[in-house]
Amino acid sequence: HIGEGLKNNKALTMLKLCGNGISDKGAQHIGEGLKNNKALTYLDLGGNPYSNEGMIGAEGAMHIAQALKVNKALTSLNLRENEIYDKGAQHIGEGLKNNKALTMLKLCGNGISDKGAQHI
């Protein structure tokens, strides 16, 4: 599992998982791994809207946001072209409140309205 690998990772700095059909459940595992990760600086989860188990939606965004609350290494996060919508944007905004590391965030193509964007 990628999430398990991320927990103990000390070398990998860039991970691109775009277009792999990652679901909310997959985002949960990745989020858990990111909580303890001190090496990864770039994560691309873009273009994962459909899989047999669903998509990265608001729930998946919540799990990633929980990791952002404690992760101090990740500087770039690409979540473009998923389906996180306004509720997911709200979760991401919560995760960013005390995050001092993230400098690049891509959320285009997620159906986020002005209401959702205000949380970011």
C-alpha positions in Angstrom: 0.0 0.0 0.0 1.2 3.5 -0.9 -0.1 4.9 2.4 2.0 2.4 4.4 5.0 3.2 2.3 4.6 6.9 2.9 4.6 6.5 6.7 8.2 5.2 6.7 9.5 7.0 3.6 12.8 8.9 4.2 14.0 9.3 0.6 11.1 9.8 -1.9 10.4 13.5 -2.5 8.1 13.5 -5.5 5.1 11.2 -6.1 2.8 11.5 -9.1 -0.4 9.4 -8.9 -2.4 11.4 -11.4 -5.0 9.5 -13.6 -4.9 6.3 -11.4 -8.6 6.1 -10.4 -7.8 6.8 -6.7 -11.0 6.9 -4.6 -11.8 8.5 -1.3 -10.6 5.3 0.4 -7.3 5.6 -1.4 -7.0 9.2 -0.4 -7.6 8.1 3.2 -4.6 5.8 3.1 -2.5 8.4 1.4 -3.5 10.9 4.0 -2.6 8.6 6.9 0.8 8.0 5.3 1.3 11.8 4.9 0.7 12.5 8.6 4.1 10.9 9.5 6.0 11.6 6.3 8.9 14.0 6.6 10.4 13.6 3.1 7.7 14.0 0.4 7.5 17.6 -0.9 5.5 17.1 -4.1 2.3 15.0 -4.4 0.1 14.9 -7.6 -3.3 13.3 -7.1 -4.8 15.2 -10.1 -7.2 13.6 -12.6 -8.6 10.9 -10.4 -12.3 11.4 -10.7 -13.5 7.9 -11.5 -12.7 4.4 -10.3 -14.7 1.3 -9.5 -14.7 2.5 -5.9 -15.7 6.1 -6.6 -13.5 9.1 -6.8 -11.6 11.6 -4.7 -14.5 13.6 -3.5 -15.2 15.7 -0.4 -14.4 12.7 1.9 -11.0 12.1 0.3 -10.3 15.8 0.5 -11.1 15.6 4.2 -8.4 12.9 4.7 -5.8 14.9 2.8 -6.7 18.0 4.8 -6.2 16.1 8.1 -2.7 15.3 6.9 -2.1 18.9 5.9 -2.8 19.9 9.6 0.3 18.0 10.8 2.6 17.5 7.7 5.5 19.9 7.7 7.3 18.6 4.5 4.8 18.8 1.6 5.2 22.0 -0.4 3.2 21.2 -3.5 -0.1 19.4 -3.8 -2.0 18.9 -7.0 -5.7 17.9 -6.6 -6.9 19.2 -10.0 -9.7 17.5 -11.9 -11.2 15.5 -9.0 -14.7 16.0 -7.6 -14.1 17.6 -4.2 -16.6 20.5 -4.8 -17.4 23.1 -2.1 -17.4 20.7 0.9 -14.0 19.4 0.0 -12.7 22.9 -0.5 -13.9 23.6 3.0 -12.0 20.6 4.4 -8.8 21.7 2.5 -9.2 25.2 3.9 -9.3 23.8 7.4 -6.2 21.8 6.8 -4.3 24.8 5.6 -5.1 27.0 8.6 -1.9 26.2 10.5 0.1 24.6 7.6 3.3 26.6 7.0 4.9 24.3 4.4 2.5 24.2 1.5 3.3 26.8 -1.1 1.5 25.4 -4.2 -2.0 24.0 -4.4 -3.9 23.1 -7.6 -7.6 22.7 -7.3 -8.8 23.6 -10.8 -11.6 21.4 -12.3 -13.2 20.4 -9.0 -16.5 22.2 -9.3 -15.6 24.7 -6.5 -17.8 27.7 -6.5 -17.2 31.1 -4.9 -18.7 29.7 -1.7 -16.2 26.9 -1.6 -13.3 29.1 -2.6 -13.8 31.5 0.3 -12.6 28.6 2.6 -9.3 28.4 0.8 
